[in-house]
Amino acid sequence: MTDELTKPISAGQLLRQKREQRNLSVQQVALQLNLKPAQVEQLEQDQPVGAFETYSRGYVRAYGRLLKISAAELAAALAVNTGNVPTTAKQPMRTFSNRTAKQATESRFMWLTYGIIILLVILLFIWWWQTDKLSPAAEQNETVSESQQIAPIVAKAITEPEPEPLEPTPEQLSVLLEQLEPEASIEQPEVTTLVPERDQLELRFSENCWVDVVDAEGNRLAFGTKQAGYIMQLTGKSPFVVTLGNPSVVKVNFNKQAIDMSALAAGRVAKLTIPESD
């Protein structure tokens, strides 16, 4: 008998007991929670409401707040549904021995770093001392070597007489003058670059108009809607194929010559070739 009284109850059983203690009907709870009475009964029977379990938990918590059930009591009841018993896990305490071991490790690493730095300083000093000691001897050997190379040159210059300059003969002088005469300039032929002829097409828009312009080489020179007052200057290979959404609002000049647009109907799309073939 005692075990039955102390046995933990589920969340649904807890909600039903609290509702009955407050003399509330299922319809009253459903109205306040904006749920259907059948859904309230599902919650009291620990059945899921909705497609996900998360929704059911949210409804259970909202039901518990309506009945003023404490969060701890409701959480314990939900733990019974899931089979999870809340436990309080204590963090392991750091002992004094662990802290002492860590400090000892850090101390050994620090002393090792200091030893490496001192060793590098000593090696650098030894290298500098040896280099400074060898420098005077190397300079002296270099000076002696240069003196030994210069001495034979000076002795040869003193003993050997300077040769007298020789005057060129008339024949040698004539040949030298012929070599010094400038060469006759060779005329380069003029290179003429042929520039392909390009035609000019001008369109003036008095109102907004859609336009598409393609030249004889298949290049699309213009496309889209142009605003009123816009002047478009195009250059390309004729004939041009021009498509206009409203030809009556466009004035066209080809190579500064006006194109007659009176034959084209106003307000209708027109496609024309400029200049027209004979």
Secondary structure, 3 states (H helix, E strand, C coil): CHHHHHCCCCHHHHHHHHHHHCCCCHHHHHHHHCCCHHHHHHHHCCCCCCCCHHHHHHHHHHHHHHCCCCHHHHHHHHHHHHCCCCCCCCCCCCCHHHHHHHHHHHHHHHHHHHHHHHHHHHHHHHHHHHHHHHHHHHHHHHHHHHHHHHHHHHHHHHHCCCCCCCCCCHHHHHHHHHHHCCCCCCCCCCCCCCCCCCEEEEEEECCCEEEEEECCCCCEEEEEEECCCCEEEEEECCCEEEEECCHHHEEEEECCEECCCCCCCCCCCEEEEECCCC
